[in-house]
Amino acid sequence: MTNHDPAVPSVHAGVVTRLLAACVDTAVVVLLAVVVDLAAAGIRFVWSPMNFRWPRPGTQVVVEVVLVAAVLYLTVGWSVVGRTYGARLLGLRVLSARYRVMGWPRSLVRALACVVFPVGLFWSGISPTRRSLQDIVFRTVVVYDLRPQEPQPIPRPRRPAGEVGTGTSPHAPAEPAA
């Protein structure tokens, strides 16, 4: 009998699911780049409507913007909740080897490695542990995690010192006397 903690996901994600999540994430990053382009055009139009021409950035600028957007998108997703939109859609989570959400530094360097060397993902297709080269180097795992995000309890507001609990809000209108 094994001692399995239900809070710890145990099945490492396969290459197909990870590729599908990466495709969704790529679409999200491209959409973000289009939004940035539209925002830049809108600012130029508002600034000078009479001389407006659609921005035509060079290929190098477009590639750099998309790569930076991809690194930021992956870093924020992995360091905050352990998943990107594509990973959430497919029930995946990227965690440290101890099954915890990665911190900002590890998320950043892993995101850089994934954007610069995306072919490393294919190692998870032949690895017996289903780990990509990035997972091996940065001691991470990608697991199936279909549990919904548990809502955090919202703390009740504290009463100012000296206020007596009347059961009503101090900002609520007073009830008329009968």
MODELLER restraints for C-alpha pairs under 7 A, 6 or more apart:
rsr = mdl.restraints
at = mdl.atoms
rsr.add(forms.Gaussian(group=physical.xy_distance, feature=features.Distance(at['CA:8:A'], at['CA:99:A']), mean=6.65, stdev=0.5))
rsr.add(forms.Gaussian(group=physical.xy_distance, feature=features.Distance(at['CA:9:A'], at['CA:143:A']), mean=6.36, stdev=0.5))
rsr.add(forms.Gaussian(group=physical.xy_distance, feature=features.Distance(at['CA:9:A'], at['CA:144:A']), mean=6.66, stdev=0.5))
rsr.add(forms.Gaussian(group=physical.xy_distance, feature=features.Distance(at['CA:9:A'], at['CA:145:A']), mean=6.09, stdev=0.5))
rsr.add(forms.Gaussian(group=physical.xy_distance, feature=features.Distance(at['CA:10:A'], at['CA:143:A']), mean=6.88, stdev=0.5))
rsr.add(forms.Gaussian(group=physical.xy_distance, feature=features.Distance(at['CA:11:A'], at['CA:143:A']), mean=5.65, stdev=0.5))
rsr.add(forms.Gaussian(group=physical.xy_distance, feature=features.Distance(at['CA:11:A'], at['CA:144:A']), mean=5.96, stdev=0.5))
rsr.add(forms.Gaussian(group=physical.xy_distance, feature=features.Distance(at['CA:12:A'], at['CA:130:A']), mean=6.14, stdev=0.5))
rsr.add(forms.Gaussian(group=physical.xy_distance, feature=features.Distance(at['CA:12:A'], at['CA:141:A']), mean=6.88, stdev=0.5))
rsr.add(forms.Gaussian(group=physical.xy_distance, feature=features.Distance(at['CA:12:A'], at['CA:142:A']), mean=5.69, stdev=0.5))
rsr.add(forms.Gaussian(group=physical.xy_distance, feature=features.Distance(at['CA:12:A'], at['CA:143:A']), mean=4.23, stdev=0.5))
rsr.add(forms.Gaussian(group=physical.xy_distance, feature=features.Distance(at['CA:12:A'], at['CA:144:A']), mean=6.27, stdev=0.5))
rsr.add(forms.Gaussian(group=physical.xy_distance, feature=features.Distance(at['CA:13:A'], at['CA:130:A']), mean=6.66, stdev=0.5))
rsr.add(forms.Gaussian(group=physical.xy_distance, feature=features.Distance(at['CA:13:A'], at['CA:142:A']), mean=5.61, stdev=0.5))
rsr.add(forms.Gaussian(group=physical.xy_distance, feature=features.Distance(at['CA:13:A'], at['CA:143:A']), mean=4.86, stdev=0.5))
rsr.add(forms.Gaussian(group=physical.xy_distance, feature=features.Distance(at['CA:13:A'], at['CA:144:A']), mean=5.64, stdev=0.5))
rsr.add(forms.Gaussian(group=physical.xy_distance, feature=features.Distance(at['CA:14:A'], at['CA:124:A']), mean=6.66, stdev=0.5))
rsr.add(forms.Gaussian(group=physical.xy_distance, feature=features.Distance(at['CA:14:A'], at['CA:125:A']), mean=6.64, stdev=0.5))
rsr.add(forms.Gaussian(group=physical.xy_distance, feature=features.Distance(at['CA:14:A'], at['CA:130:A']), mean=5.98, stdev=0.5))
rsr.add(forms.Gaussian(group=physical.xy_distance, feature=features.Distance(at['CA:15:A'], at['CA:122:A']), mean=6.58, stdev=0.5))
rsr.add(forms.Gaussian(group=physical.xy_distance, feature=features.Distance(at['CA:15:A'], at['CA:124:A']), mean=5.61, stdev=0.5))
rsr.add(forms.Gaussian(group=physical.xy_distance, feature=features.Distance(at['CA:15:A'], at['CA:125:A']), mean=5.07, stdev=0.5))
rsr.add(forms.Gaussian(group=physical.xy_distance, feature=features.Distance(at['CA:17:A'], at['CA:90:A']), mean=6.94, stdev=0.5))
rsr.add(forms.Gaussian(group=physical.xy_distance, feature=features.Distance(at['CA:21:A'], at['CA:86:A']), mean=4.29, stdev=0.5))
rsr.add(forms.Gaussian(group=physical.xy_distance, feature=features.Distance(at['CA:21:A'], at['CA:87:A']), mean=5.26, stdev=0.5))
rsr.add(forms.Gaussian(group=physical.xy_distance, feature=features.Distance(at['CA:21:A'], at['CA:90:A']), mean=6.38, stdev=0.5))
rsr.add(forms.Gaussian(group=physical.xy_distance, feature=features.Distance(at['CA:22:A'], at['CA:86:A']), mean=6.50, stdev=0.5))
rsr.add(forms.Gaussian(group=physical.xy_distance, feature=features.Distance(at['CA:24:A'], at['CA:86:A']), mean=4.92, stdev=0.5))
rsr.add(forms.Gaussian(group=physical.xy_distance, feature=features.Distance(at['CA:25:A'], at['CA:85:A']), mean=6.56, stdev=0.5))
rsr.add(forms.Gaussian(group=physical.xy_distance, feature=features.Distance(at['CA:25:A'], at['CA:86:A']), mean=5.11, stdev=0.5))
rsr.add(forms.Gaussian(group=physical.xy_distance, feature=features.Distance(at['CA:29:A'], at['CA:66:A']), mean=6.82, stdev=0.5))
rsr.add(forms.Gaussian(group=physical.xy_distance, feature=features.Distance(at['CA:29:A'], at['CA:69:A']), mean=6.32, stdev=0.5))
rsr.add(forms.Gaussian(group=physical.xy_distance, feature=features.Distance(at['CA:29:A'], at['CA:70:A']), mean=5.75, stdev=0.5))
rsr.add(forms.Gaussian(group=physical.xy_distance, feature=features.Distance(at['CA:30:A'], at['CA:66:A']), mean=6.80, stdev=0.5))
rsr.add(forms.Gaussian(group=physical.xy_distance, feature=features.Distance(at['CA:33:A'], at['CA:66:A']), mean=6.06, stdev=0.5))
rsr.add(forms.Gaussian(group=physical.xy_distance, feature=features.Distance(at['CA:41:A'], at['CA:54:A']), mean=6.22, stdev=0.5))
rsr.add(forms.Gaussian(group=physical.xy_distance, feature=features.Distance(at['CA:41:A'], at['CA:55:A']), mean=6.23, stdev=0.5))
rsr.add(forms.Gaussian(group=physical.xy_distance, feature=features.Distance(at['CA:44:A'], at['CA:52:A']), mean=6.64, stdev=0.5))
rsr.add(forms.Gaussian(group=physical.xy_distance, feature=features.Distance(at['CA:45:A'], at['CA:52:A']), mean=5.45, stdev=0.5))
rsr.add(forms.Gaussian(group=physical.xy_distance, feature=features.Distance(at['CA:67:A'], at['CA:115:A']), mean=6.88, stdev=0.5))
rsr.add(forms.Gaussian(group=physical.xy_distance, feature=features.Distance(at['CA:71:A'], at['CA:111:A']), mean=5.26, stdev=0.5))
rsr.add(forms.Gaussian(group=physical.xy_distance, feature=features.Distance(at['CA:71:A'], at['CA:112:A']), mean=5.89, stdev=0.5))
rsr.add(forms.Gaussian(group=physical.xy_distance, feature=features.Distance(at['CA:71:A'], at['CA:115:A']), mean=6.71, stdev=0.5))
rsr.add(forms.Gaussian(group=physical.xy_distance, feature=features.Distance(at['CA:74:A'], at['CA:84:A']), mean=6.51, stdev=0.5))
rsr.add(forms.Gaussian(group=physical.xy_distance, feature=features.Distance(at['CA:74:A'], at['CA:111:A']), mean=5.70, stdev=0.5))
rsr.add(forms.Gaussian(group=physical.xy_distance, feature=features.Distance(at['CA:75:A'], at['CA:104:A']), mean=6.91, stdev=0.5))
rsr.add(forms.Gaussian(group=physical.xy_distance, feature=features.Distance(at['CA:75:A'], at['CA:107:A']), mean=4.94, stdev=0.5))
rsr.add(forms.Gaussian(group=physical.xy_distance, feature=features.Distance(at['CA:75:A'], at['CA:108:A']), mean=5.01, stdev=0.5))
rsr.add(forms.Gaussian(group=physical.xy_distance, feature=features.Distance(at['CA:75:A'], at['CA:111:A']), mean=5.84, stdev=0.5))
rsr.add(forms.Gaussian(group=physical.xy_distance, feature=features.Distance(at['CA:77:A'], at['CA:83:A']), mean=5.17, stdev=0.5))
rsr.add(forms.Gaussian(group=physical.xy_distance, feature=features.Distance(at['CA:77:A'], at['CA:84:A']), mean=4.75, stdev=0.5))
rsr.add(forms.Gaussian(group=physical.xy_distance, feature=features.Distance(at['CA:78:A'], at['CA:84:A']), mean=6.57, stdev=0.5))
rsr.add(forms.Gaussian(group=physical.xy_distance, feature=features.Distance(at['CA:78:A'], at['CA:94:A']), mean=6.43, stdev=0.5))
rsr.add(forms.Gaussian(group=physical.xy_distance, feature=features.Distance(at['CA:78:A'], at['CA:102:A']), mean=6.57, stdev=0.5))
rsr.add(forms.Gaussian(group=physical.xy_distance, feature=features.Distance(at['CA:78:A'], at['CA:107:A']), mean=5.95, stdev=0.5))
rsr.add(forms.Gaussian(group=physical.xy_distance, feature=features.Distance(at['CA:79:A'], at['CA:101:A']), mean=6.27, stdev=0.5))
rsr.add(forms.Gaussian(group=physical.xy_distance, feature=features.Distance(at['CA:79:A'], at['CA:102:A']), mean=5.25, stdev=0.5))
rsr.add(forms.Gaussian(group=physical.xy_distance, feature=features.Distance(at['CA:79:A'], at['CA:103:A']), mean=5.18, stdev=0.5))
rsr.add(forms.Gaussian(group=physical.xy_distance, feature=features.Distance(at['CA:79:A'], at['CA:104:A']), mean=5.28, stdev=0.5))
rsr.add(forms.Gaussian(group=physical.xy_distance, feature=features.Distance(at['CA:79:A'], at['CA:107:A']), mean=5.72, stdev=0.5))
rsr.add(forms.Gaussian(group=physical.xy_distance, feature=features.Distance(at['CA:81:A'], at['CA:101:A']), mean=6.67, stdev=0.5))
rsr.add(forms.Gaussian(group=physical.xy_distance, feature=features.Distance(at['CA:82:A'], at['CA:93:A']), mean=5.43, stdev=0.5))
rsr.add(forms.Gaussian(group=physical.xy_distance, feature=features.Distance(at['CA:82:A'], at['CA:94:A']), mean=5.10, stdev=0.5))
rsr.add(forms.Gaussian(group=physical.xy_distance, feature=features.Distance(at['CA:82:A'], at['CA:95:A']), mean=6.08, stdev=0.5))
rsr.add(forms.Gaussian(group=physical.xy_distance, feature=features.Distance(at['CA:82:A'], at['CA:101:A']), mean=5.27, stdev=0.5))
rsr.add(forms.Gaussian(group=physical.xy_distance, feature=features.Distance(at['CA:82:A'], at['CA:102:A']), mean=6.88, stdev=0.5))
rsr.add(forms.Gaussian(group=physical.xy_distance, feature=features.Distance(at['CA:83:A'], at['CA:92:A']), mean=6.86, stdev=0.5))
rsr.add(forms.Gaussian(group=physical.xy_distance, feature=features.Distance(at['CA:83:A'], at['CA:93:A']), mean=4.99, stdev=0.5))
rsr.add(forms.Gaussian(group=physical.xy_distance, feature=features.Distance(at['CA:83:A'], at['CA:94:A']), mean=5.91, stdev=0.5))
rsr.add(forms.Gaussian(group=physical.xy_distance, feature=features.Distance(at['CA:87:A'], at['CA:93:A']), mean=6.25, stdev=0.5))
rsr.add(forms.Gaussian(group=physical.xy_distance, feature=features.Distance(at['CA:91:A'], at['CA:144:A']), mean=5.61, stdev=0.5))
rsr.add(forms.Gaussian(group=physical.xy_distance, feature=features.Distance(at['CA:91:A'], at['CA:145:A']), mean=5.28, stdev=0.5))
rsr.add(forms.Gaussian(group=physical.xy_distance, feature=features.Distance(at['CA:91:A'], at['CA:146:A']), mean=4.83, stdev=0.5))
rsr.add(forms.Gaussian(group=physical.xy_distance, feature=features.Distance(at['CA:92:A'], at['CA:142:A']), mean=6.56, stdev=0.5))
rsr.add(forms.Gaussian(group=physical.xy_distance, feature=features.Distance(at['CA:92:A'], at['CA:143:A']), mean=5.54, stdev=0.5))
rsr.add(forms.Gaussian(group=physical.xy_distance, feature=features.Distance(at['CA:92:A'], at['CA:144:A']), mean=4.60, stdev=0.5))
rsr.add(forms.Gaussian(group=physical.xy_distance, feature=features.Distance(at['CA:92:A'], at['CA:145:A']), mean=5.33, stdev=0.5))
rsr.add(forms.Gaussian(group=physical.xy_distance, feature=features.Distance(at['CA:93:A'], at['CA:142:A']), mean=5.58, stdev=0.5))
rsr.add(forms.Gaussian(group=physical.xy_distance, feature=features.Distance(at['CA:93:A'], at['CA:143:A']), mean=5.45, stdev=0.5))
rsr.add(forms.Gaussian(group=physical.xy_distance, feature=features.Distance(at['CA:93:A'], at['CA:144:A']), mean=6.41, stdev=0.5))
rsr.add(forms.Gaussian(group=physical.xy_distance, feature=features.Distance(at['CA:93:A'], at['CA:145:A']), mean=6.02, stdev=0.5))
rsr.add(forms.Gaussian(group=physical.xy_distance, feature=features.Distance(at['CA:94:A'], at['CA:140:A']), mean=6.92, stdev=0.5))
rsr.add(forms.Gaussian(group=physical.xy_distance, feature=features.Distance(at['CA:94:A'], at['CA:141:A']), mean=5.81, stdev=0.5))
rsr.add(forms.Gaussian(group=physical.xy_distance, feature=features.Distance(at['CA:94:A'], at['CA:142:A']), mean=4.49, stdev=0.5))
rsr.add(forms.Gaussian(group=physical.xy_distance, feature=features.Distance(at['CA:94:A'], at['CA:143:A']), mean=6.58, stdev=0.5))
rsr.add(forms.Gaussian(group=physical.xy_distance, feature=features.Distance(at['CA:95:A'], at['CA:101:A']), mean=4.99, stdev=0.5))
rsr.add(forms.Gaussian(group=physical.xy_distance, feature=features.Distance(at['CA:95:A'], at['CA:102:A']), mean=5.81, stdev=0.5))
rsr.add(forms.Gaussian(group=physical.xy_distance, feature=features.Distance(at['CA:95:A'], at['CA:140:A']), mean=5.59, stdev=0.5))
rsr.add(forms.Gaussian(group=physical.xy_distance, feature=features.Distance(at['CA:95:A'], at['CA:141:A']), mean=5.43, stdev=0.5))
rsr.add(forms.Gaussian(group=physical.xy_distance, feature=features.Distance(at['CA:95:A'], at['CA:142:A']), mean=6.35, stdev=0.5))
rsr.add(forms.Gaussian(group=physical.xy_distance, feature=features.Distance(at['CA:96:A'], at['CA:102:A']), mean=5.46, stdev=0.5))
rsr.add(forms.Gaussian(group=physical.xy_distance, feature=features.Distance(at['CA:96:A'], at['CA:139:A']), mean=6.21, stdev=0.5))
rsr.add(forms.Gaussian(group=physical.xy_distance, feature=features.Distance(at['CA:96:A'], at['CA:140:A']), mean=4.32, stdev=0.5))
rsr.add(forms.Gaussian(group=physical.xy_distance, feature=features.Distance(at['CA:96:A'], at['CA:141:A']), mean=6.14, stdev=0.5))
rsr.add(forms.Gaussian(group=physical.xy_distance, feature=features.Distance(at['CA:97:A'], at['CA:139:A']), mean=5.43, stdev=0.5))
rsr.add(forms.Gaussian(group=physical.xy_distance, feature=features.Distance(at['CA:97:A'], at['CA:140:A']), mean=4.84, stdev=0.5))
rsr.add(forms.Gaussian(group=physical.xy_distance, feature=features.Distance(at['CA:97:A'], at['CA:141:A']), mean=5.91, stdev=0.5))
rsr.add(forms.Gaussian(group=physical.xy_distance, feature=features.Distance(at['CA:110:A'], at['CA:134:A']), mean=6.46, stdev=0.5))
rsr.add(forms.Gaussian(group=physical.xy_distance, feature=features.Distance(at['CA:110:A'], at['CA:138:A']), mean=6.67, stdev=0.5))
rsr.add(forms.Gaussian(group=physical.xy_distance, feature=features.Distance(at['CA:113:A'], at['CA:134:A']), mean=6.71, stdev=0.5))
rsr.add(forms.Gaussian(group=physical.xy_distance, feature=features.Distance(at['CA:114:A'], at['CA:134:A']), mean=6.89, stdev=0.5))
rsr.add(forms.Gaussian(group=physical.xy_distance, feature=features.Distance(at['CA:120:A'], at['CA:132:A']), mean=5.78, stdev=0.5))
rsr.add(forms.Gaussian(group=physical.xy_distance, feature=features.Distance(at['CA:120:A'], at['CA:133:A']), mean=4.96, stdev=0.5))
rsr.add(forms.Gaussian(group=physical.xy_distance, feature=features.Distance(at['CA:120:A'], at['CA:134:A']), mean=6.42, stdev=0.5))
rsr.add(forms.Gaussian(group=physical.xy_distance, feature=features.Distance(at['CA:121:A'], at['CA:132:A']), mean=4.79, stdev=0.5))
rsr.add(forms.Gaussian(group=physical.xy_distance, feature=features.Distance(at['CA:121:A'], at['CA:133:A']), mean=6.51, stdev=0.5))
rsr.add(forms.Gaussian(group=physical.xy_distance, feature=features.Distance(at['CA:122:A'], at['CA:132:A']), mean=6.54, stdev=0.5))
rsr.add(forms.Gaussian(group=physical.xy_distance, feature=features.Distance(at['CA:123:A'], at['CA:131:A']), mean=6.81, stdev=0.5))
rsr.add(forms.Gaussian(group=physical.xy_distance, feature=features.Distance(at['CA:123:A'], at['CA:132:A']), mean=4.80, stdev=0.5))
rsr.add(forms.Gaussian(group=physical.xy_distance, feature=features.Distance(at['CA:123:A'], at['CA:133:A']), mean=6.05, stdev=0.5))
rsr.add(forms.Gaussian(group=physical.xy_distance, feature=features.Distance(at['CA:124:A'], at['CA:130:A']), mean=4.31, stdev=0.5))
rsr.add(forms.Gaussian(group=physical.xy_distance, feature=features.Distance(at['CA:124:A'], at['CA:131:A']), mean=4.53, stdev=0.5))
rsr.add(forms.Gaussian(group=physical.xy_distance, feature=features.Distance(at['CA:124:A'], at['CA:132:A']), mean=4.33, stdev=0.5))
rsr.add(forms.Gaussian(group=physical.xy_distance, feature=features.Distance(at['CA:131:A'], at['CA:141:A']), mean=6.57, stdev=0.5))
rsr.add(forms.Gaussian(group=physical.xy_distance, feature=features.Distance(at['CA:135:A'], at['CA:141:A']), mean=5.81, stdev=0.5))
